[in-house]
Structure formats: structure tokens, C-alpha cells
Amino acid sequence: MKRLKNLAVGVATLGFLMILGSLLHVPQWVAKAAGIYSSPVSNIIEAYGVPYQSGAAAGGGFSDCFVGCNFYTATVPAGYRLFVKQITVAGNTAASSGSLVFYPSGSPSGYPPGYAGFLNISGGFFAMTVPVTAVVDGGVQPLFVIQTPAGSGASAAYSIHGVLVNCSTFPGGTCPAAVR
């Protein structure tokens, strides 16, 4: 009799725990309907941001990029933050070598560049797409700098690809401090 009682209590306890567990579990369709997400930070940025692309071309180009030719993209809107994922640059030059530096700060001073590397020049032309991880604050105009040997200039088209996030969607209505 005691054994039967222990078995009944065990089955009842197991049944109670199963019912309790099913109540605590939120089905996927309910989570989506309620807007409940459990995601890494990068997925949150993707979910709450809008895809962003900004680019321009330096029309006539520069005659001498020895010191560095500056190419600016559009200013990031105030109240937003741009999470840069990729930069693309293509153009021509008389040089056989050169370098590209991307400054998300809009200036060579301040924090380090988002990308620095050599241009892949072949037959006077260069084209490259580079994955980067950089943050551009609102009101800032990102800067590309192309540097070539003395006497050789460059013309280029360049673009930034990323995710633009409205800072008012963060708690407190402002973007948190960016780790640079």
C-alpha cells in the first residue's frame, strides 16, 4: 500500500511539474505576436535599425594625393547612430601603389580609423569591398582618405553600408556611449 502511495505521489508531482513547465514556456507564435525577442546585440541592432547606404564620387579627382585626398560621405542624421558593416571604394589613379584609410569620426584626429590598408591597384584601377566594424555618431560626416605617391592623383567612388539606429528608441531617449 505504501509503495502504491509513493508511486501515486511521484506521478502526481511529475504531472504538476509538466503542467507548470508548459505554463512557463512561451510558444514561438505568442512571442512573435507580443514582440518578445531573445537575441544577441547584433540581431537587436538589425531588428531596430534600418539598412543604410551612403556614397558619392569625387568628380574630377585630385591631381596629387601624396599628402592624402579627402573624400567625404553624407552626414549621419542628428539623433541617430550608424553601425558600419562594410565600405566599398573604386576608382583610378596613375600610381602603382596607394593606401586607403576610413575615419568614422570624420577626422584623422581622435580615435583610431575604422579601416586602414593598401589599395589593390591593377592597370591604374582599384576596387575593393572591405568588411568593417565601426560606429558613426549623428552629425558626423565619415571620411575616406586615399594616399598615393607624389605626383599621382586619384578619382574614386566610395560607399558605406550599415544599419542606422534611431537613438530615441534606446532607454532614456539617447544612444549609449559607443565603445571605441
C-alpha positions in Angstrom: 0.0 0.0 0.0 2.8 2.4 0.9 4.6 1.6 -2.4 1.4 2.4 -4.3 1.0 5.7 -2.4 4.6 6.7 -3.2 4.1 5.9 -6.9 0.9 8.0 -7.0 2.6 10.9 -5.3 5.5 10.7 -7.8 3.2 10.6 -10.8 1.1 13.5 -9.4 4.3 15.5 -8.8 5.6 14.8 -12.3 2.3 15.8 -13.8 2.2 19.0 -11.8 5.8 19.9 -12.9 4.9 19.2 -16.6 1.8 21.5 -16.3 3.8 24.2 -14.6 6.6 23.9 -17.2 4.1 24.3 -20.1 2.7 27.4 -18.5 6.1 29.0 -18.1 7.1 28.2 -21.7 6.1 30.9 -24.2 5.3 29.4 -27.7 7.1 31.0 -30.6 3.9 32.3 -32.2 3.0 34.1 -28.9 6.5 35.6 -28.6 6.4 37.0 -32.1 2.9 38.4 -31.6 3.9 40.1 -28.4 7.2 41.3 -29.8 9.3 39.4 -27.3 12.8 38.6 -28.6 15.8 37.0 -27.2 18.7 37.8 -29.5 22.4 38.8 -29.5 23.1 42.5 -29.6 23.9 42.4 -33.3 20.5 41.0 -34.1 18.9 43.7 -31.9 20.6 46.4 -34.0 19.4 44.7 -37.2 15.9 44.5 -35.8 15.6 48.1 -34.7 17.7 49.8 -37.3 17.1 50.5 -40.9 19.6 49.5 -43.7 21.8 52.4 -44.7 23.9 53.1 -47.7 25.7 56.4 -48.4 28.1 57.1 -51.2 29.5 59.7 -53.5 32.1 60.2 -56.2 34.9 62.6 -56.5 34.1 64.0 -59.9 37.3 65.4 -61.5 39.5 63.7 -58.9 42.7 65.1 -57.4 46.0 65.8 -59.1 48.2 64.9 -56.2 47.3 62.6 -53.3 50.7 62.4 -51.7 49.5 64.2 -48.5 46.1 62.5 -48.8 43.0 63.2 -50.8 39.9 63.5 -48.6 36.6 62.1 -49.7 33.5 62.7 -47.5 30.2 60.8 -47.5 26.8 62.2 -46.3 26.5 63.3 -42.7 24.7 60.9 -40.4 21.5 62.5 -39.2 21.4 64.0 -35.7 19.7 61.7 -33.2 20.9 58.6 -35.0 23.9 56.3 -34.9 25.3 54.4 -37.8 26.8 50.9 -37.3 29.1 50.4 -40.3 29.4 46.9 -41.6 31.2 47.4 -45.0 33.0 50.0 -47.0 33.4 50.0 -50.8 35.8 52.1 -52.9 36.6 52.0 -56.6 38.5 54.4 -58.8 41.5 55.1 -60.9 45.0 56.5 -60.4 48.3 56.9 -62.2 50.0 55.3 -59.2 51.0 51.7 -58.9 50.5 51.7 -55.1 48.4 53.5 -52.6 46.5 53.3 -49.3 43.0 53.8 -48.1 42.0 54.9 -44.6 38.4 55.2 -43.4 37.7 57.5 -40.4 34.3 57.1 -38.9 35.0 60.1 -36.7 35.2 62.3 -39.8 38.7 63.4 -38.9 42.2 61.9 -38.7 42.4 63.1 -35.1 40.5 61.4 -32.3 40.0 57.7 -32.1 41.6 55.2 -34.5 40.5 54.6 -38.1 37.7 52.1 -38.8 39.9 50.7 -41.6 43.5 51.2 -42.9 45.0 49.2 -45.7 46.6 49.1 -49.1 44.7 49.8 -52.4 44.7 46.8 -54.8 45.8 48.8 -57.9 45.9 47.0 -61.2 46.3 48.8 -64.6 45.5 52.1 -63.0 42.3 50.9 -61.5 41.3 49.8 -57.9 38.2 48.4 -56.5 37.7 46.8 -53.1 34.9 46.0 -50.6 36.0 45.6 -47.0 34.0 44.3 -44.0 34.5 46.7 -41.1 33.0 47.2 -37.6 32.7 50.9 -36.8 30.3 53.4 -35.2 29.5 56.8 -36.6 27.6 59.2 -34.3 24.9 61.6 -35.5 26.0 64.8 -37.0 29.4 63.3 -38.2 30.5 63.1 -41.8 32.6 60.0 -42.3 35.9 60.5 -44.2 37.8 58.3 -46.7 41.5 59.3 -47.3 43.3 58.0 -50.3 47.1 58.4 -50.3 49.3 57.8 -53.4 53.0 58.6 -54.3 53.8 62.2 -55.0 52.5 63.5 -58.4 49.8 60.9 -58.8 46.2 61.7 -58.1 43.0 59.7 -57.8 39.4 59.7 -58.7 37.1 57.5 -56.7 33.6 56.4 -55.9 33.0 55.2 -52.4 30.2 54.0 -50.2 29.3 52.9 -46.7 26.9 50.1 -45.9 25.4 49.5 -42.4 22.5 49.9 -40.1 21.1 53.3 -39.0 19.5 53.3 -35.5 17.3 56.0 -34.1 18.7 56.9 -30.6 15.3 57.8 -29.3 14.4 54.1 -29.3 17.0 53.4 -26.5 16.1 53.8 -22.8 16.4 57.4 -21.8 16.0 58.5 -25.5 19.7 58.8 -26.2 22.3 56.4 -27.7 24.5 54.8 -25.1 28.2 55.7 -25.2 30.0 53.8 -28.0 33.0 51.7 -27.1 35.8 52.7 -29.4 
